[in-house]
Amino acid sequence: EYFLVYMPRTRTLLTGDLLFFRPGQPLRNRSLTLARYVREIGLEVERCITTWPLEWPGRNELSGDELRAAAQAGEEADPTKK
């Protein structure tokens, strides 16, 4: 039931409700799993958009650099999740 859409021309990834990004906080749980998978398959992502929920306390759009930095912070915060 989880659909991801990757648009290679714009390097945009639509993440449904798999990515929850809060600036300044590391990724965790399924958000960290998603970021790790993107890295492992070598997907060139320059923009991520969370398409659900539309309104919540975090941000629905982030850059690829923000995704990678938050994923690294998540792995450093919990080394057992690497």
Buried (B, 14 or more C-beta within 10 A) or exposed (E): EEEBEBEEEEBBBBBBEBBBBEEEEBBBEBBBBBBBEBBEEEBEBEBBBBBEEEEEEBBBEBEBEBBBBBBBBBBEEEEEBE
